[in-house]
């Protein structure tokens, strides 16, 4: 018997906004039998070319948004910079299970921190900054080093300022002209983690194994299943993640970013409605990936029970790495390449990734470094003994 709140093959899922992961999300939905409506301002994008129904326009074009929403049985967004007002608007014409609440939380760092504080979740100390004088006063309690971040994510392209000493404070004057910031303590740590979880409308949740992540200039470069993680730390990270998702009006997959301080304390840095590159490892590291789980939640299907599979390493391919990667393309039979077919102008932007299932994470990390394809990575000292 058909259920009213479940979508079936042949019905239409709309995707609003896009990123590098959107073509994979789209193809996963099509493989499950759904038609796809795509709304984007970029008519030449890969996702737009793959869609069954195409709607082109600015993100705030209400007339086109209405036509798009009415054509779809359900809509999901794949960009965490979409204005929550847009989600509220299209919700008048179709179902948007992800809702708008999480967007409201994450797009304003003060609201996000208030949310974490309500749940008694451990965060780094911070202070609201409007003027240069505020920094001088706040630094007395926060201490050095500290990071100045815009309250609104994306402001000045997300540019941040690391303040190492008093002489650096004067550099903040140009930043503050653009709006309000927060100043937060920089807590020394060696390891960052990502916990990816999918939540259904009924509140059922499936949490993927914890992933260790490595950033370069705030960009995720490497991710791998954290097989050597202390069980008590892993348990606490999953408990924190579940506490967060239990208090969200959200259906689908989210990523919770955390780090482990040298003191042993766990800090939460962010929660995001993202199909994260960190989760790409589950194409091989689990029996189900984040894309299928996300769609299952969106269309009202039960989630797959996660079974751990082969340890896997993810590595970003930036534009500046692309020519060097061609050598590995020819000789690495166990490397699985994905090329995004996106046009980027910045050499540091991602143009693809490689997934490497492995029986030895340390050996694979050393292999990545030894290729010379990524000359700015150094895993030997950090991971050789893992």
KOLNU-982772 format. One record per residue: residue in one letter; x, y, z of N, C-alpha, C in turn. Coordinates in steps of 0.05 Angstrom, whole numbers, plus 32768, in hexadecimal, padded with zeros to 4 digits. Example, Ala and Ser with C-alpha at 12.3 -4.5 7.8 and 13.67 -1.06 7.14 Angstrom:
<sites>
a81087F8E809C80F67FA6809C81087FBE809C/s81017FD3808E81117FEB808F81028001809D/
</sites>
This chain:
<sites>
x80117FE88000800080008000801280198000/x800B802C7FEE801B80447FEC801680568005/x802B8063800E802980758025802A8092801B/x801980A38027801680BE801E802F80CF8021/x803F80C98036805780DA803B807080CE802F/x806E80BB801D808580AE8010808480B47FF2/x809B80BB7FE7809D80BF7FCA80A580A57FBD/x809B80A07FA580A080877F9780AE808E7F7C/x80BC807A7F7080C8807E7F5680B4808A7F42/x80BE809D7F3380AD80AB7F2080A480C67F2A/x80A580CB7F44809F80E57F4F80B880F77F4C/x80B481117F5280C981247F4C80D581317F65/x80F081307F6780FF813D7F7C810B81567F6F/x8108816D7F7C811581867F73812E818B7F83/x814281957F76815B819C7F83816081BA7F7F/x816381C97F95816681E67F95818381EC7F9D/x819181FB7F8D81AD82017F9381BE81EA7F8C/x81D881EF7F8A81EA81D97F82820681DE7F8B/x821581C87F8C823181C87F92823E81B07F85/x825881AB7F8B826581947F7E825881797F81/x824981767F98823C815C7F9D822181597F8F/x8216816E7F8481FB816D7F7981F881587F63/x820A81567F4F820681417F3B820481257F47/x8214811F7F5C821381057F6881F881017F76/x81EE81167F8481D481157F9181BE81107F7C/x81C0811F7F6781AC811C7F5181AC81007F45/x81C380F67F3F81C580DB7F3281BC80C57F46/x81C180C97F6081B880B67F73819980B57F74/x818D80CC7F73816F80CE7F72816480C17F59/x817180C67F42816880BB7F29816B809C7F29/x818180937F35818480767F37816E80697F47/x816480787F5B814E806D7F6B813380707F5E/x8133807C7F45811A807D7F35810B80977F35/x811680AC7F41810980C57F43810F80D77F2B/x80FC80E87F24810280FE7F11810E81157F20/x811D81267F13812B813B7F20812581567F13/x811C81697F24811981857F1C813181947F28/x813D81A57F18815581B47F21815081D17F1E/x815681E07F34815481FD7F33817082097F38/x817A82187F24819482247F278196823D7F15/x81A9824D7F1C81AF82657F0B81C3825E7EF5/x81CF82467EF781E4823E7EE481D982287ED1/x81D082317EBA81C4821E7EA781D8820A7E9B/x81F282107E9E820781FE7E93821281EA7EA7/x820781EA7EBF821281D87ED4820C81BB7ECD/x821E81A97ED8821A818D7ED381FF81837EDD/x81F8818C7EF581DE81837F0181C7818C7EEF/x81C881A57EE581B281AE7ED481B0819D7EBB/x81C681957EB081C581857E9781B9816A7E9D/x81BC815F7EB581B281457EBC819581447EC4/x818A815C7ECB816F815D7ED6815981587EC1/x8142814E7ECA812C81497EB8811D81637EB3/x811A81747EC8810D818E7EC5812081A37ECE/x812281B87EBF813681CD7EC3812981E87EC8/x813081F57EDD812682107EE3813E82227EE8/x814082367ED8815882487ED9814F82647EE2/x815D826E7EF6815682897F00816682907F18/x816582A97F20817282B17F39816482A37F51/x817382A07F67816982917F7D8151829F7F8A/x814D82B97F85813682C77F91812082CD7F7D/x812082BF7F66810B82C37F5280F282B37F5A/x80E082C07F6880CA82B27F7480B782A57F5F/x80B382B27F4980A282A67F3580AC828B7F2B/x80C6828B7F2480D282727F1B80D4825D7F31/x80DA82677F4980DB82547F6080C082477F65/x80AB82567F628090824B7F65808A82357F51/x8091823A7F37808D82267F22809D820D7F28/x80B682117F3180C781FB7F3780BB81EA7F4E/x80B481F87F6480A981EA7F7B809081DA7F74/x807E81E67F65806581D97F5E806981C17F4C/x807F81C07F3E808581A97F2D809081917F3C/x809A81967F5580A881827F64809681777F7B/x8099815D7F80808B81517F97809981577FB1/x80B3815C7FB080C381637FC780DB81737FBD/x80E581857FCD80FD81947FC5811281917FDB/x812B818E7FD38141818E7FE6815681A37FDC/x816481AF7FEF817881C37FE7819481B67FEB/x81A781BE7FDB81C281B47FDC81D681CA7FDD/x81D081DF7FED81E181F57FF081DA8203800B/x81ED8205801D81E6820F803881E7822D8039/x81EB823B802281EA8258802181CF82628017/x81BD8250801181A28259800881948267801F/x8187827E80188179828D802C8161827D8037/x815E827C80508148826C805C812D82788054/x812B8291804C8112829D80438109828F8029/x811C82878018811682797FFF8109825E8005/x811482508019810A8236802180ED8239802C/x80E9824E803C80CE8252804680BA82588030/x80C38266801C80B2826D800580AA82557FF5/x80BD82447FED80B6822D7FDD80A782187FED/x80A982198008809A82078018807C820C8017/x80748223800C805782298008804C82187FF1/x805D820D7FE0805482007FC8805C81E27FC6/x806E81D97FD7807681BD7FD7808481B77FF1/x808A819E7FF580978195800E80B5819A800C/x80C181A5802280DE81A9802480E6819C803F/x80EB8182804080F081758059810781808069/x811C818B805C81328196806B812A81AF807B/x811581BC8073810B81D38081811F81EA8080/x81198200808E812A8217808D8139821C80A7/x8132820E80BC813D821480D6815B821180D8/x816781FC80CD818481F880CF8193820E80BF/x8188821780A98194822D809A8195824680AB/x8180824C80B98180826380CB8196826180E0/x819A824980EA81AE824480FF81CB824880F4/x81D1823B80DE81ED823A80D581F6825380C7/x81E4826380BC81ED827A80AC81F4829280BE/x81EE829080D781F482A580EA820482988101/x821D829E8104822E82918118822582968134/x821882AD813A820E82B2815581F682A0815B/x81E4829D814781CD828B814B81D7826F814F/x81EB8267813F81F6824C814182028247815D/x8210825A8167821C82568181820882568197/x81F38266819481DD826681A781CF824B81A8/x81CC823F819081C08224818E81D18210819D/x81EC8210819981FE81FE81A781FD820381C5/x81FC821C81CD81FC822281EA81E3821781F7/x81CD821981E981B3820F81F481B581F181FA/x81C581E381E981C881C681EC81E081BF81FE/x81ED81D38209820581CF821A821B81BF820B/x821F81C681F2823381BA81E2824D81CB81E3/x826381BE81E5827D81CB81E9828681D981CF/x828A81F481D28295820481BC82AD821481C6/x82BC821F81B382D2823081BB82C6824A81C5/x82D4825881D882CB827281E282CA828681CB/x82B6829881CC82B382AC81B782A782C681C2/x82A982DB81B1829D82F481B982938302819F/x827E831281A282748321818B8284833A8187/x828B8340816E829D83568167829083698153/x828E8382815B82838397814A829983AC8143/x82A983B2815782BE83C7815382D983BB815A/x82EE83CA8153830983C18159830D83C08177/x830183D28186830383D381A382F883B981AF/x82E383AE81A282D8839581AC82ED837E81AC/x82FE837E81988313836A81968326836D81AD/x832F838581B28342838A81C78337838181E2/x831D838581E68311837D8200830D835F8201/x8304835381EB82FE833681EB8317832581EC/x832D832F81E18345831E81E08350831981FC/x83498329821083528325822B8347830B8237/x832E8304822F832282EB8239832682D48226/x832782DA820B832982C581F7834682BC81F4/x835982CF81F5837582C981F2837E82C581D6/x839882C381D283A482BE81B883AC82A181B5/x83AB8296819D83A082A28185838282A28184/x837682B38174835982B48171835282B88153/x833A82B1814C833282B48130831A82C6812E/x831B82DA811C830582EC811682F582E180FF/x82DC82DC810382CB82D080EE82B182E180EB/x82A882E480D2828F82F380CE827782E480D9/x826482F280E5824C82E580EF823D82D880D9/x823A82E680C3822C82DB80AC823F82CB809B/x823B82B18099824C82A08088824B82AA806B/x826282AB805F826482B48044826B82D28041/x826982E18057827082FD8056828E82FF804F/x82958311803D82B08314803382BB82F9802A/x82A982E9801D82B182CE801582BB82BC802B/x82B182C2804382B982B2805B82D482B88065/x82E082CE805D82FB82D5806682FD82D88084/x831282CC808F831782CC80AC833282D880B2/x833682E080CB835082EC80D3835A82DD80EC/x837282D280EA837F82C58101838F82DB8110/x838882DF8129839582F3813A83A882E5814D/x83C282E7814783D682D9815783E182EA816E/x83E08305816B83EA8316818083DD8332817D/x83E38344818F83D5835E818F83DA836D8175/x83F1836A816983F78379815083E48371813A/x83D88359813B83C68350812683AB835D8127/x83A48368813E83898372814283828389812F/x8396839A812A839083B18118838983A880FC/x8390838F80F48389838480DA836B837F80D7/x835E837F80EE8341837880EE8330839080E5/x833A83A880E4832A83BF80DF831C83BD80C4/x832983B380AF831D83B180958307839C8095/x8309838880A682F5837380A782DB837E80B3/x82DD838D80C882C6839680D782B583AA80C8/x82BF83B680B382AF83C880A2829883B98094/x829C839E80918288838E8082827183858094/x8274838680AE825E837D80BF8268837280DA/x8257836480E8825D835A8103826C833F8100/x827F833C8113828F83238113828D8316812F/x829882FE8130829D82F2814A82BB82ED814C/x82C582EF816482E182E8816A82E082CF817B/x82ED82B9817182ED82A08180830982968185/x830D8289819B8327827E81A2832F8268818F/x834982688189835382528179835E823D818C/x83518227818D83598211819F836B81FE8190/x838381FA819B839781E9818D838C81CC818C/x838D81C18174838581A581708392819A8157/x83948180815783A181728140838E8165812D/x8376815F81378364814E81278348815A8126/x833D815B810D8321816381098311814B8101/x82F8814C810882E68135810282CC813E80F5/x82BF812C80E782A5813180DB8293811980E2/x827B812080EC8267810B80F2824F811180E0/x824880FE80D08232810180BD821B80F080C5/x820480FC80C681EC80EE80D081D480F580BE/x81C280E280BB81AA80E680AC819280E380BE/x817F80F580BC816880F580CE814E80F580BE/x813B80E480C6812180E380B8810D80F680C5/x80F680F980B880E1810B80C380D8810180DE/x80D880E780E380CF80DB80FC80E480DD8112/x80FC80E7810A811280EA811E812580D3811F/x812180BE810F813480A8810E814E80B28102/x816480A7810D817E80B181048191809A80FF/x81A3809D80EB81B9808B80E681D2809B80E4/x81E6809580F681FF80A480F78215809380E9/x8222809F80D68239809280C98251809180DC/x8264807F80D7827D807F80E7828B809B80E5/x829980A280FB82A780BB80FC82BD80BC80E7/x82C080D480DA82D480D780C582E880EC80CF/x830280E680CC831780F980D2831B810A80B9/x831E812480BC8320813680A58339814880A8/x8345814F8092835C8160809183568178807F/x835A8190808A835481A8807B836E81B68072/x836C81C4805C838281D58052837681F0804B/x837D820580598371822080548352821F8055/x834882128069832B820F806E831C81FE8059/x832B81F08048831F81DF8034832581C2803C/x831081B1803B83158195804183268188802B/x833C817D8033834E81708020834D81528021/x834D81478039834F812A803D833B81228052/x832F810A804E831D80FF8062832080E18062/x831D80D5807A831F80B8807B831180AE8094/x83078095809382F9808A80A9830D808780C1/x8305809180D78317809480EE8318807A80FE/x8327806780F48327804C80FF8336804B811A/x8347805E81208357805D8139834C806F814E/x83348079814A8327808B815E8321807D8177/x83278089818E8320807E81A88302807981A9/x82F9806181B182DC805B81B182CC806F81C2/x82D8807881D982C9808A81EA82C680A581DD/x82DA80AE81CE82D880C781BF82C380C581A9/x82C480AF819B82B080AB8185829480AA8190/x8290809D81A78276809C81B3826C80B781BB/x827E80C881C6827680E381CE827080F481B6/x828080F281A0827A81018188825F80FA817D/x825880E1817D823E80D98173822880E28185/x822D80E2819F821980EC81B28213810A81AD/x8229811A81AA8226813681A48216813A818A/x821D812B81768210812D815C81F28127815F/x81EB8113816E81CF810C817181C081218181/x81CD812D819481C1814281A481BA815A8192/x81CC8160817F81C78176816C81B0816F815A/x81B18158814D819C815181398181814C8146/x81818144815F81678140816D8159815B8171/x816881718170815C818B8174815A819C815B/x815B818E81448158819C812A813E8194811D/x813181A78111811A81A181008124819D80E4/x8130818580DF813E818180C6813B816380BE/x8137815F80A4813681448099814C81428084/x815D812D8086817281298072818D81258080/x81A2812A807181BD8125807B81CA813F8084/x81D7813F809B81E6815680A58202814D80AD/x8214816180AE822F815C80B68235816C80D0/x823F815F80E48248816D80FC8267816C80FC/x8273818480FE8290818680FE829A818A811A/x82AE817B812282B9817C813D82D7817B813C/x82E4818181538300817C8155830781748171/x831E816681738327815C818D833F816D8195/x833C817C81AB8352818D81B58368817B81C2/x837F818781C58396817981D1838F817181EE/x837D817F81FA837581798216836381618217/x8359815882008346814281FF8329814A81FD/x8324816481FF8308816F81FD82FF816E81E0/x82E5816981DC82D9816981C282CA818381BE/x82CF819181A882C181AA81A282B281A68188/x829A81B28187828A81B3816E829081CD8160/x829581CC8146829B81E48137828481EB8124/x827581D7811B825F81DE8108824C81C78103/x823381CE80FD822081BA80F2821681C680D8/x821481B580C3820C81BF80A981FB81AB809A/x81E781B5808B81D681A3807A81E4819D8060/x81FA818E8062820B8189804B820F816B8045/x82108165802C821B814B8023823981508021/x8247814B803682628154803982758143802A/x828B814F801E82A0813F801282AB812A8026/x82AB8130803F82B5811D805382A581038052/x828B8105804B827A80EE8049827D80DE8030/x828C80E8801D829080D98004829E80BE8009/x82AD80BC802082BB80A3802682A7808B8028/x828E8091802E827B807B80338271806D8019/x827B80778003827780687FEA8283804C7FED/x8298804A7FFC82A68030800182A78029801E/x82A5803C803082A98037804C8290802E805B/x8279802C804D826080238059824F80178043/x8239800A804C82277FFD803A82148010802C/x8213802980358202803E802982118058802C/x820C806A8018821A8084801A8208809A8023/x821380B28028820380C8803281EE80D1801F/x81F380CE800581E080D87FF181C680C77FF1/x81C980AD7FF281B1809C7FF281A2809F800C/x81B180A1802381A380A5803C819480C0803C/x81A080D48031819380EE8030817880ED8020/x817A80E08009816280DE7FF8814D80CC8006/x815580B78012814280A58020813380B58036/x814180C78044813480D78058812180EB804B/x812A80F880368119810D802881008101801D/x810080E9801280E880DD800680D880CB8018/x80E080CA803280D080BB804680D5809E8048/x80ED8095803E80F48078804081038073805A/x8103805B806481138055807C813180568075/x8141805E8088815E80608083816B80448084/x818080418075819080288075819F8027808F/x81A18010809C81B2800C80B381CF800B80A9/x81DF801C80B581FB801E80AA820D800880B4/x821A7FFB80A0822D7FE680A582487FEF809B/x825C7FEF80AD82777FF880A582837FE58091/x82907FF0807D829D7FE0806882BB7FE68068/x82C67FED805182E37FF0804D82ED800C8055/x8302800E8066830D8028806C831480368052/x830E805080508311805F8037831D807B803C/x832D808480298339809E802A832D80AF8013/x832680C78019831D80DB8006833280F08003/x833880F87FEA834B810E7FE5834081217FD1/x8340813B7FD7833681507FC5834B81537FAE/x834081577F968351815F7F7F834A817C7F79/x835E818E7F7E835A81AA7F77836281AF7F5A/x835B81C77F50836281CE7F35838181CC7F31/x839081D57F4583AD81D47F4283B981B87F44/x83A981A57F4E83B281897F4F83AC81797F36/x839B81847F25838E81747F0F83A381697EFC/x83B681797EF383CA816F7EE083DA81587EEC/x83E2815B7F0583F281477F1283E2812D7F17/x83C8812F7F1A83B781187F2083B681047F08/x83BD810E7EF083BB80FD7ED983CE80E57EDA/x83E480E97EE783F780D27EEB83EA80BC7EFB/x83DD80C47F1183D080B17F2383B880A47F15/x83AB80B37F05839480A97EF5839C808F7EE6/x83B4808F7EDB83BD80797ECA83C780617EDB/x83D480677EF283E280517F0083D480467F19/x83C080547F2383B3804C7F3C8399803D7F37/x839B80237F38838380137F32836E80137F49/x837780197F61836580197F78835B80357F80/x836280497F70835980657F74834080697F63/x832B80747F6F831280787F61830D80967F5F/x830F80A07F46830F80BD7F4082F280C67F3A/x82EC80DE7F4482D480ED7F3C82DD81097F33/x82D681107F1A82DD812B7F1082C2813A7F0D/x82C181527F1982A881607F1B829E816D7F01/x82B081717EEE82A9817F7ED6829E819B7EDB/x82AB81A87EEF82A381C47EF682B981D77EED/x82B081EF7EE682C382037EDD82CA82157EF5/x82E482157EFD82EC82257F14830382377F0C/x8305824E7F19831A82617F13833082617F27/x832A82587F40833E82587F55834D823D7F55/x8367823E7F56837782267F56837282147F6E/x8368821F7F84836382107F9C834782037F9D/x833682097F89831B81FE7F89831C81E17F80/x830981D17F8B830881B57F8582FD81B07F69/x830A819E7F5B82FF81967F4082FA81787F40/x82FF816A7F5682F9814E7F57830381427F71/x830281287F73830C811A7F8B831480FD7F83/x832380F17F95832A80D57F92832380C67FAC/x831780AE7FA98311809D7FC0832280847FBE/x832E807D7FD5834180677FD6833980537FEC/x832B803E7FE6832680297FFA8341801C8001/x83448016801B835F800C8023835D7FFB803C/x83707FEA803F83737FDA805883867FE7806C/x83947FFC806383A7800A807483A58028806F/x83988037808183968053807D83B18061807E/x83C3805A809183DD8067809083EC80638076/x83EC804B806B83FA8045805283EE8056803B/x83D48059803B83C78068802583CD80858028/x83CD8090804083D480AC804483F180B1803B/x8403809F8042841F80A18039842180A0801B/x8411808F800F8410808C7FF2840780A67FE5/x83F380B27FF083E980CC7FE6840080E17FE6/x840D80E27FFD842380F67FFF843A80F07FEC/x844080D67FE9845780CE7FD8845380D47FBB/x843B80D67FB2843680DC7F95844080F77F8D/x8441810A7FA0844881267F99843281357F8B/x841B81287F88840481367F7B83FA814D7F8C/x83FC814A7FA683F3815F7FB9840C81687FC9/x841C81797FBE843681807FCA8433818E7FE5/x841B81987FEC841881A78005840C8196801B/x840A817C80188400816B802D8417815D803B/x841581588054842A814B8064841C81398079/x841B811F8073840E810D8085842280FB8095/x843B80FC808D844E80E88098845080E980B6/x8455810180C18459810380DE843F80FE80EE/x8429810680E1840F810580F0840280E980F0/x840680DB80DA83F680C280D6840680A980D3/x842080AB80D28431809380CC842C807D80E0/x8427808480F984258070810E840880698114/x83F58073810483D9806D810B83D280508104/
</sites>
